[in-house]
Amino acid sequence: MVITAYLSIGSTYTYLTALRLRSVIESQDAAFDFKPFSVRAIMREMNNIPFPPEKKAKVAYMWRDIERRAARYGLPAPQLPAPYPLEHFDRANHVGIVANREGWYLDYFEATYRAWFVGGIPAGSEESISKVCQQLGQSEAALLKGAAQPDVQETYERNTAEAMAAGVFGAPSFVVGQDVFWGDDRLEDALAASLGA
């Protein structure tokens, strides 16, 4: 069964997913349908801002937890705290929609998070998009032009509405049938469900 992956560049814990999703897909021969969406819009709708600056202990825990889990997975050590929240959150995901349509979303997703968490370059920024395009051999001008088209915003809004209708409230989220698996640490559970385990 296909796993619908609701992914939102801007989610901090998604760093873990971004850098290990390819190996998971290849090792499990899993089928994913990527849906870039706005987790911010859903969180605003639910009045749920998970890591506001005033909650210093919770924010500090988040960064340390990501650092621990990255080490556990053998991922590159993130340079923390990463720039957060993102100024160009929506643009990062609009570009993701274009990349997804063209069949290179996973490359974009991984390279963008690597630049953000390892390189300290905020996702969605001109510097990030330029760096990622150079790395992946894509045209920055064409990509930005495509990302600014009205139909991309329409897809973004539709993906977000579908996520909300499915019961998604955070990112990353993986939907298998009627079940929602929220968080990087539930990726393997989603895989098991998709395989009927």
Backbone as CSV, one residue per row, in Angstrom:
resi,resn,N_x,N_y,N_z,CA_x,CA_y,CA_z,C_x,C_y,C_z
1,MET,0.834,-1.189,0.000,0.000,0.000,0.000,0.879,1.254,0.000
2,VAL,0.476,2.239,-0.772,1.240,3.478,-0.869,1.131,4.279,0.423
3,ILE,2.254,4.846,0.836,2.294,5.727,1.998,2.214,7.161,1.496
4,THR,1.208,7.890,1.947,1.125,9.313,1.622,1.935,10.072,2.658
5,ALA,2.989,10.732,2.195,3.902,11.439,3.099,3.623,12.932,3.031
6,TYR,3.052,13.459,4.105,2.821,14.896,4.207,4.067,15.521,4.818
7,LEU,4.802,16.239,3.983,6.106,16.779,4.366,6.087,18.292,4.246
8,SER,6.617,18.946,5.262,6.597,20.404,5.297,7.989,20.912,5.649
9,ILE,8.678,21.470,4.665,10.006,22.021,4.926,9.829,23.238,5.822
10,GLY,10.436,23.176,6.975,10.221,24.170,8.016,10.049,23.483,9.350
11,SER,9.617,22.225,9.304,9.531,21.387,10.498,10.938,20.952,10.893
12,THR,11.279,21.150,12.156,12.643,20.843,12.596,12.928,19.344,12.637
13,TYR,12.024,18.572,13.212,12.263,17.134,13.324,12.323,16.457,11.958
14,THR,11.806,17.114,10.933,11.831,16.539,9.596,13.250,16.421,9.051
15,TYR,14.209,17.112,9.672,15.622,16.917,9.283,15.968,15.437,9.311
16,LEU,15.511,14.757,10.343,15.830,13.336,10.513,15.249,12.507,9.373
17,THR,14.022,12.815,9.002,13.372,12.100,7.904,14.041,12.407,6.570
18,ALA,14.362,13.679,6.362,14.923,14.105,5.073,16.217,13.379,4.740
19,LEU,17.017,13.125,5.765,18.322,12.519,5.495,18.315,10.995,5.566
20,ARG,17.197,10.395,5.908,17.177,8.929,5.927,16.067,8.317,5.080
21,LEU,15.193,9.149,4.523,14.050,8.614,3.793,14.471,7.828,2.559
22,ARG,15.469,8.314,1.849,15.907,7.607,0.639,16.364,6.180,0.961
23,SER,17.175,6.031,1.992,17.675,4.696,2.337,16.542,3.797,2.811
24,VAL,15.571,4.381,3.505,14.410,3.601,3.950,13.621,3.104,2.746
25,ILE,13.386,3.986,1.797,12.632,3.614,0.598,13.356,2.517,-0.177
26,GLU,14.666,2.688,-0.347,15.436,1.716,-1.129,15.541,0.371,-0.426
27,SER,15.697,0.385,0.886,15.863,-0.876,1.614,14.551,-1.638,1.757
28,GLN,13.442,-0.907,1.800,12.136,-1.548,1.995,11.344,-1.680,0.702
29,ASP,11.852,-1.079,-0.386,11.125,-1.053,-1.651,9.720,-0.499,-1.429
30,ALA,9.662,0.601,-0.667,8.379,1.185,-0.290,7.924,2.212,-1.319
31,ALA,6.605,2.362,-1.449,6.016,3.329,-2.379,5.482,4.522,-1.594
32,PHE,5.959,5.709,-1.933,5.545,6.932,-1.255,4.920,7.909,-2.246
33,ASP,3.913,8.616,-1.774,3.316,9.726,-2.511,3.615,10.986,-1.701
34,PHE,4.523,11.824,-2.193,4.944,13.008,-1.449,3.933,14.137,-1.629
35,LYS,3.560,14.752,-0.510,2.605,15.859,-0.524,3.176,17.028,0.272
36,PRO,3.907,17.932,-0.387,4.371,19.126,0.316,3.167,19.955,0.767
37,PHE,3.156,20.347,2.042,2.003,21.076,2.576,2.466,22.095,3.608
38,SER,1.522,22.906,4.079,1.844,23.925,5.076,1.442,23.461,6.467
39,VAL,2.404,22.968,7.220,2.104,22.589,8.596,1.809,23.839,9.418
40,ARG,2.358,24.967,9.039,2.070,26.220,9.758,0.589,26.563,9.693
41,ALA,-0.003,26.412,8.509,-1.422,26.738,8.359,-2.272,25.861,9.267
42,ILE,-1.929,24.582,9.347,-2.683,23.668,10.204,-2.472,24.010,11.667
43,MET,-1.253,24.329,12.043,-0.983,24.674,13.440,-1.679,25.965,13.846
44,ARG,-1.725,26.927,12.935,-2.462,28.166,13.229,-3.945,27.868,13.395
45,GLU,-4.470,27.012,12.520,-5.887,26.642,12.600,-6.202,25.985,13.943
46,MET,-5.260,25.197,14.444,-5.455,24.479,15.709,-4.944,25.264,16.919
47,ASN,-4.446,26.477,16.671,-3.855,27.288,17.744,-2.793,26.499,18.493
48,ASN,-1.912,25.877,17.716,-0.893,24.993,18.287,0.477,25.340,17.711
49,ILE,1.171,26.266,18.368,2.537,26.605,17.978,3.460,25.815,18.898
50,PRO,4.127,24.778,18.390,4.798,23.820,19.276,6.041,24.333,19.985
51,PHE,6.789,25.217,19.331,8.055,25.642,19.933,8.196,27.164,19.923
52,PRO,7.309,27.868,20.646,7.432,29.325,20.704,8.682,29.725,21.480
53,PRO,9.312,30.842,21.113,10.575,31.246,21.743,10.508,31.364,23.257
54,GLU,9.333,31.725,23.776,9.240,31.914,25.230,9.315,30.596,26.004
55,LYS,9.091,29.470,25.329,9.197,28.166,25.998,10.628,27.654,25.839
56,LYS,11.536,28.299,26.544,12.961,28.060,26.336,13.382,26.626,26.640
57,ALA,12.846,26.052,27.704,13.225,24.684,28.064,12.775,23.697,26.987
58,LYS,11.576,23.909,26.458,11.058,23.008,25.425,11.855,23.145,24.130
59,VAL,12.205,24.370,23.775,12.998,24.596,22.566,14.380,23.965,22.706
60,ALA,14.991,24.134,23.885,16.312,23.537,24.129,16.234,22.016,24.045
61,TYR,15.150,21.446,24.585,14.955,19.995,24.505,14.851,19.555,23.051
62,MET,14.084,20.293,22.247,13.908,19.936,20.838,15.250,19.825,20.126
63,TRP,16.094,20.846,20.278,17.383,20.824,19.587,18.257,19.666,20.066
64,ARG,18.266,19.442,21.368,19.090,18.349,21.903,18.550,16.994,21.448
65,ASP,17.245,16.859,21.395,16.631,15.600,20.971,16.963,15.301,19.511
66,ILE,16.895,16.313,18.669,17.260,16.135,17.263,18.721,15.722,17.148
67,GLU,19.569,16.356,17.938,20.997,16.023,17.925,21.228,14.568,18.328
68,ARG,20.544,14.128,19.376,20.696,12.735,19.840,20.225,11.745,18.790
69,ARG,19.061,12.030,18.208,18.495,11.086,17.243,19.313,11.053,15.953
70,ALA,19.860,12.192,15.567,20.731,12.211,14.386,21.943,11.317,14.618
71,ALA,22.513,11.398,15.812,23.664,10.552,16.145,23.261,9.081,16.134
72,ARG,22.088,8.796,16.651,21.600,7.410,16.689,21.459,6.835,15.286
73,TYR,21.002,7.656,14.347,20.821,7.203,12.967,22.109,7.257,12.153
74,GLY,23.161,7.841,12.704,24.400,7.989,11.952,24.335,9.085,10.907
75,LEU,23.496,10.087,11.144,23.354,11.204,10.212,24.394,12.274,10.510
76,PRO,24.652,13.159,9.555,25.582,14.263,9.820,25.132,15.062,11.034
77,ALA,26.073,15.439,11.872,25.741,16.199,13.077,25.188,17.565,12.685
78,PRO,23.973,17.879,13.104,23.420,19.190,12.764,24.099,20.300,13.552
79,GLN,24.214,21.461,12.929,24.751,22.640,13.601,23.576,23.355,14.255
80,LEU,23.479,23.222,15.562,22.298,23.699,16.273,22.634,24.837,17.227
81,PRO,21.658,25.741,17.441,20.335,25.751,16.816,20.395,26.181,15.354
82,ALA,19.612,25.497,14.531,19.494,25.882,13.124,18.638,27.147,13.034
83,PRO,18.772,27.922,11.953,17.924,29.102,11.789,16.443,28.703,11.829
84,TYR,15.702,29.264,12.770,14.309,28.837,12.979,13.574,29.899,13.778
85,PRO,12.315,30.202,13.390,11.551,29.667,12.263,12.021,30.252,10.932
86,LEU,11.626,29.596,9.862,12.060,30.019,8.530,11.299,31.254,8.062
87,GLU,12.032,32.180,7.473,11.397,33.370,6.902,10.669,33.029,5.608
88,HIS,11.257,32.134,4.812,10.691,31.809,3.498,10.124,30.386,3.484
89,PHE,9.352,30.091,4.489,8.738,28.774,4.675,7.918,28.356,3.453
90,ASP,6.991,29.222,3.042,6.107,28.858,1.932,6.885,28.668,0.635
91,ARG,7.857,29.537,0.378,8.633,29.403,-0.857,9.390,28.077,-0.883
92,ALA,9.927,27.666,0.250,10.633,26.382,0.305,9.718,25.243,-0.132
93,ASN,8.460,25.309,0.278,7.517,24.243,-0.060,6.926,24.406,-1.456
94,HIS,6.789,25.645,-1.924,6.370,25.859,-3.316,7.397,25.256,-4.275
95,VAL,8.662,25.499,-3.991,9.725,24.909,-4.812,9.641,23.387,-4.738
96,GLY,9.333,22.874,-3.556,9.179,21.435,-3.388,8.085,20.857,-4.269
97,ILE,7.013,21.595,-4.440,5.923,21.127,-5.301,6.394,21.021,-6.749
98,VAL,7.147,22.015,-7.204,7.689,21.962,-8.566,8.629,20.770,-8.708
99,ALA,9.519,20.601,-7.744,10.458,19.473,-7.783,9.706,18.142,-7.781
100,ASN,8.626,18.076,-7.028,7.838,16.847,-6.956,7.194,16.542,-8.305
101,ARG,6.670,17.564,-8.949,6.063,17.370,-10.270,7.079,16.882,-11.292
102,GLU,8.321,17.339,-11.122,9.367,16.994,-12.084,10.131,15.727,-11.703
103,GLY,9.768,15.126,-10.571,10.341,13.838,-10.203,11.632,13.867,-9.417
104,TRP,11.989,15.022,-8.833,13.226,15.075,-8.049,13.008,15.664,-6.648
105,TYR,11.804,15.444,-6.125,11.489,15.989,-4.802,12.433,15.469,-3.724
106,LEU,12.683,14.183,-3.727,13.517,13.605,-2.672,14.915,14.220,-2.684
107,ASP,15.457,14.476,-3.871,16.763,15.134,-3.980,16.709,16.539,-3.378
108,TYR,15.664,17.273,-3.734,15.499,18.643,-3.229,15.309,18.650,-1.712
109,PHE,14.461,17.773,-1.251,14.131,17.653,0.173,15.394,17.402,1.002
110,GLU,16.163,16.434,0.584,17.383,16.077,1.310,18.428,17.190,1.237
111,ALA,18.660,17.719,0.044,19.682,18.756,-0.118,19.321,20.023,0.646
112,THR,18.041,20.351,0.671,17.593,21.559,1.368,17.778,21.429,2.869
113,TYR,17.424,20.278,3.415,17.605,20.074,4.859,19.077,19.973,5.232
114,ARG,19.863,19.383,4.366,21.301,19.300,4.646,21.908,20.714,4.678
115,ALA,21.519,21.541,3.708,22.019,22.919,3.682,21.558,23.686,4.916
116,TRP,20.339,23.432,5.347,19.762,24.143,6.496,20.390,23.692,7.813
117,PHE,20.374,22.396,8.070,20.788,21.898,9.385,22.286,21.663,9.511
118,VAL,22.943,21.354,8.419,24.389,21.122,8.475,25.146,22.384,8.057
119,GLY,24.589,23.095,7.073,25.268,24.280,6.559,24.809,25.602,7.134
120,GLY,23.694,25.584,7.876,23.198,26.813,8.481,22.540,27.777,7.511
121,ILE,22.135,27.283,6.338,21.504,28.135,5.320,19.991,27.916,5.378
122,PRO,19.234,28.934,5.739,17.790,28.751,5.912,17.105,28.245,4.643
123,ALA,16.302,27.220,4.775,15.546,26.684,3.639,14.632,27.765,3.070
124,GLY,14.518,27.783,1.761,13.666,28.754,1.091,14.337,30.072,0.785
125,SER,15.494,30.314,1.383,16.224,31.554,1.108,16.833,31.487,-0.285
126,GLU,17.161,32.646,-0.837,17.795,32.667,-2.155,19.108,31.892,-2.136
127,GLU,19.849,32.017,-1.046,21.121,31.300,-0.933,20.902,29.795,-0.955
128,SER,19.888,29.339,-0.242,19.599,27.907,-0.198,19.187,27.383,-1.568
129,ILE,18.257,28.078,-2.205,17.767,27.618,-3.503,18.886,27.620,-4.534
130,SER,19.721,28.651,-4.502,20.854,28.718,-5.424,21.814,27.556,-5.205
131,LYS,22.135,27.300,-3.950,23.071,26.217,-3.613,22.513,24.860,-4.032
132,VAL,21.247,24.631,-3.722,20.627,23.347,-4.035,20.526,23.152,-5.547
133,CYS,20.164,24.201,-6.270,20.068,24.097,-7.730,21.420,23.780,-8.356
134,GLN,22.460,24.436,-7.873,23.803,24.151,-8.386,24.190,22.704,-8.101
135,GLN,23.878,22.266,-6.904,24.225,20.908,-6.492,23.494,19.859,-7.325
136,LEU,22.243,20.146,-7.668,21.407,19.160,-8.350,21.326,19.378,-9.861
137,GLY,22.027,20.396,-10.352,22.022,20.648,-11.789,20.697,21.163,-12.309
138,GLN,20.005,21.955,-11.497,18.721,22.520,-11.885,18.861,24.018,-12.155
139,SER,17.943,24.550,-12.936,17.938,25.976,-13.248,17.222,26.736,-12.143
140,GLU,17.952,27.590,-11.461,17.355,28.379,-10.378,16.249,29.291,-10.907
141,ALA,16.510,29.962,-12.021,15.525,30.889,-12.583,14.238,30.167,-12.972
142,ALA,14.381,29.031,-13.631,13.203,28.268,-14.055,12.439,27.737,-12.852
143,LEU,13.178,27.321,-11.841,12.547,26.769,-10.644,11.743,27.836,-9.908
144,LEU,12.332,29.007,-9.732,11.637,30.085,-9.030,10.437,30.586,-9.833
145,LYS,10.585,30.630,-11.150,9.459,31.030,-11.995,8.314,30.032,-11.850
146,GLY,8.659,28.751,-11.879,7.638,27.723,-11.725,6.968,27.769,-10.368
147,ALA,7.757,28.028,-9.330,7.226,28.049,-7.965,6.280,29.212,-7.727
148,ALA,6.388,30.258,-8.553,5.546,31.441,-8.390,4.227,31.348,-9.156
149,GLN,4.009,30.247,-9.871,2.792,30.103,-10.660,1.583,29.832,-9.759
150,PRO,0.412,30.378,-10.115,-0.785,30.207,-9.282,-1.153,28.753,-9.023
151,ASP,-0.929,27.877,-9.998,-1.324,26.484,-9.801,-0.485,25.793,-8.730
152,VAL,0.717,26.314,-8.469,1.539,25.750,-7.393,0.918,26.092,-6.045
153,GLN,0.486,27.337,-5.886,-0.197,27.726,-4.656,-1.479,26.926,-4.478
154,GLU,-2.186,26.680,-5.571,-3.413,25.879,-5.502,-3.109,24.462,-5.023
155,THR,-2.045,23.875,-5.543,-1.649,22.531,-5.106,-1.261,22.537,-3.635
156,TYR,-0.535,23.556,-3.227,-0.106,23.710,-1.828,-1.318,23.767,-0.901
157,GLU,-2.293,24.575,-1.269,-3.505,24.702,-0.457,-4.300,23.402,-0.460
158,ARG,-4.367,22.737,-1.607,-5.095,21.475,-1.692,-4.420,20.396,-0.847
159,ASN,-3.089,20.308,-0.932,-2.366,19.333,-0.112,-2.591,19.591,1.371
160,THR,-2.606,20.867,1.747,-2.808,21.232,3.151,-4.215,20.864,3.599
161,ALA,-5.200,21.131,2.757,-6.582,20.773,3.085,-6.742,19.258,3.187
162,GLU,-6.095,18.523,2.283,-6.158,17.060,2.328,-5.494,16.529,3.592
163,ALA,-4.388,17.148,3.971,-3.703,16.732,5.197,-4.609,16.924,6.401
164,MET,-5.240,18.087,6.474,-6.130,18.361,7.598,-7.303,17.387,7.620
165,ALA,-7.864,17.115,6.451,-8.994,16.186,6.363,-8.596,14.775,6.777
166,ALA,-7.327,14.427,6.544,-6.829,13.091,6.910,-6.515,12.979,8.398
167,GLY,-6.538,14.111,9.105,-6.232,14.090,10.533,-4.806,14.461,10.865
168,VAL,-4.087,15.007,9.888,-2.699,15.415,10.115,-2.679,16.706,10.929
169,PHE,-1.790,16.758,11.921,-1.660,17.958,12.749,-0.206,18.382,12.928
170,GLY,0.719,17.631,12.341,2.135,17.958,12.459,2.904,17.319,11.326
171,ALA,4.197,17.615,11.292,5.051,17.075,10.227,6.359,16.560,10.825
172,PRO,6.869,15.472,10.233,6.317,14.741,9.101,5.169,13.837,9.534
173,SER,4.234,13.608,8.637,3.145,12.668,8.896,3.019,11.718,7.714
174,PHE,2.727,10.479,8.046,2.617,9.428,7.034,1.244,8.786,7.175
175,VAL,0.494,8.757,6.090,-0.865,8.225,6.129,-0.921,6.928,5.330
176,VAL,-1.423,5.894,5.995,-1.610,4.583,5.366,-3.068,4.211,5.571
177,GLY,-3.839,4.185,4.481,-5.268,3.956,4.630,-5.884,5.084,5.442
178,GLN,-6.495,4.730,6.575,-7.108,5.730,7.450,-6.212,6.102,8.625
179,ASP,-5.049,5.484,8.707,-4.177,5.697,9.863,-3.128,6.769,9.603
180,VAL,-2.959,7.646,10.599,-1.934,8.686,10.552,-0.790,8.291,11.477
181,PHE,0.422,8.376,10.963,1.628,8.117,11.757,2.416,9.422,11.789
182,TRP,2.461,10.044,12.963,3.067,11.376,13.078,4.473,11.290,13.659
183,GLY,5.382,11.936,12.985,6.738,12.065,13.499,7.720,11.135,12.811
184,ASP,8.961,11.580,12.762,10.016,10.748,12.174,10.096,9.388,12.850
185,ASP,9.857,9.359,14.158,9.976,8.097,14.893,8.813,7.150,14.628
186,ARG,7.852,7.549,13.794,6.756,6.653,13.413,6.871,6.209,11.952
187,LEU,7.968,6.567,11.308,8.158,6.189,9.905,8.160,4.678,9.735
188,GLU,8.870,3.987,10.601,8.926,2.520,10.489,7.564,1.885,10.756
189,ASP,6.774,2.494,11.646,5.424,1.982,11.895,4.559,2.126,10.641
190,ALA,4.714,3.248,9.955,3.966,3.456,8.712,4.381,2.430,7.659
191,LEU,5.672,2.159,7.584,6.162,1.149,6.646,5.557,-0.213,6.942
192,ALA,5.554,-0.578,8.213,4.994,-1.874,8.602,3.518,-1.955,8.230
193,ALA,2.789,-0.864,8.465,1.363,-0.847,8.140,1.143,-0.959,6.634
194,SER,2.003,-0.312,5.861,1.845,-0.348,4.403,2.109,-1.736,3.838
195,LEU,2.920,-2.508,4.569,3.253,-3.865,4.134,2.330,-4.909,4.747
196,GLY,1.359,-4.421,5.535,0.402,-5.321,6.156,0.942,-6.080,7.329
197,ALA,2.029,-5.570,7.924,2.642,-6.257,9.073,1.832,-6.011,10.341
